[in-house]
Structures are given as structure tokens and as C-alpha cells.
Amino acid sequence: MFLFLISISFFTSSFAQVEGWTMHNCGRDLYVNDVCFLNADSGWAVGYDGWAGFGFVMSTIDGGVSWITQDSSSTVYRAIHFTDKEHGWAVGYRNSANQGAIYHTNNGGESWYLKDSCRYELSDLFFLNRDTGYVVGGGRGQTAVLRTTDAGESWDSLNAWGGHMHTVFFVNDTLGWVAGERGAVSKTVDGGDSWSTTSVDVGFFFISSFHAIDQDTAWMVGNDQIFKTEDGGEVWEAMVDPSNARYQACFFSNSKSGWVTVSESSTSEIIHTSDGGESWQVQASLPNVNILSSFSFINDTAGWCSGATGVILKTSSAGIVSVRNIEDAANEGQEQFRLEQNFPNPFDTHTIISYNLATDGLVRLVVYNMLGEKVRILVNGKQSAGTHSLTFDGAGLPSGLYYYKLTDRGSNSVKEMLLLRH
């Protein structure tokens, strides 16, 4: 058994507001592969420093505002999971030994013990309780699915197949899935003693994230696709049209509400669905962040998301901007002052914006981007009472979520519109 001591440094992150998420930055060269929170204050994150080449475990006791960074030398950490505030697990790859590694802490991360190692890279883990957990990984064409039932004192190699497995999820102590290389998906109904394997089309890529809410309903993402099943994995339905985007992480709080991260070129986004994946809206867009890799939610509204360039985002409102709700409520009863939803939405370049004014007056209609920056002034002058319409031309603007705000004699209303380039 190997114990490593921790070199500790403190980060108080810089932050900015990104839609309904608060963005913290804990170090430009850090890749935060995974994050795990137990409550509104206590959380952990793992990853590696792309500049220095070492892995790290970080902890926070203030909801992610400040972090204690724990240096673990040559281990590149891929995933972390805590069953309670004292007992946690982390997996990754030890570059110095060319081995996959499983680490354990029983004191909240103050010290970590090497519990086991193998010849494969380890990518993800899932613990049902303090004693029973699963770890997955592999190599090209090689599968590693490991199980412990004695808090990591021993590990069984399970007979699953399908190549490198990148994600694991269990609904209960018998029903679970692992998924990964070239769309392979393996399911067990007996706690891992036996597995049935199918596959979905992700080309030469892999399934990177899996989340189920019960024995029938689950989602998974990989390459350019979001998949959903409503029959326990017998049939997987592709939920989006193929594109150049790459979907990386998913989390669902119930059968309707869920979040997915998606990246294209050098921009990453958090998208949200309120209808089980039939439609999606962008909640946050981050230029110059090429990956958002994980979610951790503690309830239906409070969650965190981590990724490249040291990014850790936090929401306490399910990603919804409360200020818009306040403005909408303030305008209730003003039936004659009304801002309509643009049409079509989403749109490619052109869309129509309509609104109604209660009286003559000075009117201002302005378009803002996700950062709150003004990108277009559509109306700025006196207009008469009644209905007005105009065509908004998004030429020159990148794809993403935009807001348009109508102001008239102290009344205002804000709506969002989604520009999608084809």
C-alpha cells in the first residue's frame, strides 16, 4: 500500500457570470477532468496540469470559491467520487509506472492511499456505497471493468467486453452500464457477474458520459450525438442531427430536465433540455475553452461543471437567470407592453422580432451576447403605440445564445434567441 503526502497550495478563483452559471478559474493550465460535490460547500476536483505535467486533487469547503490543491506527482487523474465527507476514491494513470491507479482517502483527502493498479488506463468510477464500487478503463481493443465489495481491499476483474470503457453508471446494486470505445454499451442486471453488449454509431470515437434516472430511462453522449433509451437500453435513439460538435458530459435530474456539454472548434457550451432531450437551449457559452468534461449536481438546481483552462462553473438556479424572471414578473399586468418571441427560433442569420407598445414614447431595442456585451442596437428613438416588427440580421455574429431587451418608459422585457449557423 502506498501513501503519498500532499503539497498544498491555495487558489481563490477569479470568476465571471456566464448566463445562469458562475464561472471560476483555478489556473489557466489546469485540465479539471472531474468534479464531485456532496453538499453546497464540500467538493473535490481532479485533473492534471498541462504545463507542468503532474496530476492534482483539489478540495473546497466554500462551494468552489477557493480551492486547496493537492499535488499527486505523476498520476493523471480522470475521475473522483466521494461516498461521504471522509471516504473518497480517485482513478487515473501513473505516467511514472505506466499503470492505471486506484486511490482511496479516509480523511477527506488529506492523504491518499494507492489501493490497486493495473496495466490499463482507468477512466471512470462509480461507488454505490463505501464498500461496493466499480472502475472502468482499458486500452485500444482492451477492456477493464473492476469491482470491489470490501472497500477496495480486493478487486475482481469482470467479464465485460467492447474495448476501452470510458464511463460507468449504476442505478442500484444489480443494474448498471459501462460504455466507451466505438459506441460499445454493456449492461448488467446481476451486479457485474454477467454482461450483454450492444453498440451505437459514434464512428471511431467513444461514449464519454452516461446517466440513468431509473431502470428504463437513460441518456449517453459521445462524438457528435446524444442518445436516449426508454426501454432499458434495448433501443437507443439519436436525439440530435450529426454535426461537427462533440458532446462530452451529461446529467439528468429527472425525466425532463437535463444538461449536456458540447464543444465545437475552441468554444464549449452547456445546453439544457426541459423535455427529455427533444429540444435544447444554450445556457452558457465559453470561448477558448475546448472541453467541459463533467457535471456534479446535489439536487435539481444546484450543480457544478468542470473543464479545460481551470474552469469550474457553478449554478444554484438550474442554469436559469433569475433577473429575467424578475423582469417578466414586474411586467405582468402590462398587457399592452409586450415583447414577442422571435420567429423562427433557432434561426440562421435572419429572424423576426415583434413587440407592442402601450403608448407613444422613446423606445430602445438592444441585442446582447452571453457575456452581456451589446452587439446590436435595433431601435433607439420615438415610436408610436401599437404593434411593431423588424427583421434582425445576425450576419457576422457567431452561433450562440443572444438576448434582446425592449425598454419603454421604465418598462422592459428580455427574451433569448438562438443563432445556429448551418
Number of C-alpha atoms within 10 A of each C-alpha: 7 9 13 13 12 17 12 13 11 14 16 14 17 13 15 12 15 20 22 19 24 18 26 21 23 25 17 13 15 24 27 32 25 27 27 26 26 16 15 16 12 16 24 25 27 28 27 26 20 14 9 11 14 19 26 23 27 24 24 19 16 12 18 27 20 19 23 17 21 23 20 19 18 17 24 27 31 26 26 26 25 24 16 13 15 12 17 22 27 27 29 27 24 24 16 9 12 14 18 23 24 24 22 24 19 16 12 18 21 14 15 24 18 18 19 18 20 16 15 21 27 33 28 27 26 22 23 15 14 16 13 16 22 26 27 27 29 24 15 11 12 14 24 25 24 20 23 17 17 12 18 21 10 12 19 14 16 17 13 22 21 23 22 28 35 27 26 27 22 25 16 12 15 12 17 22 25 30 32 30 27 22 25 22 27 23 23 18 17 12 18 23 14 13 19 12 15 15 16 18 17 20 12 9 15 24 31 25 27 27 23 25 15 15 16 13 17 25 26 27 29 28 24 22 24 26 20 23 17 17 12 17 19 9 13 19 14 19 17 14 8 13 11 11 15 22 27 26 26 27 24 24 17 14 16 13 16 22 25 28 27 27 24 17 13 11 16 26 23 25 19 26 18 16 12 20 22 11 12 18 17 23 22 24 23 19 12 12 19 19 28 30 26 24 26 19 23 15 12 14 13 17 24 24 27 30 25 25 21 23 25 27 25 26 20 19 14 21 23 16 16 12 11 14 13 11 14 14 11 13 15 10 8 11 10 14 22 19 21 14 16 22 14 14 15 18 18 16 18 16 18 16 19 15 18 17 22 16 14 13 14 14 19 18 20 17 21 17 19 19 14 13 11 14 15 15 13 17 15 12 10 12 16 14 14 13 14 13 12 13 14 15 14 18 9 7 13 12 16 19 21 21 18 23 17 21 19 19 12 6 14 19 22 20 16 20 22 18 20 15 13 8
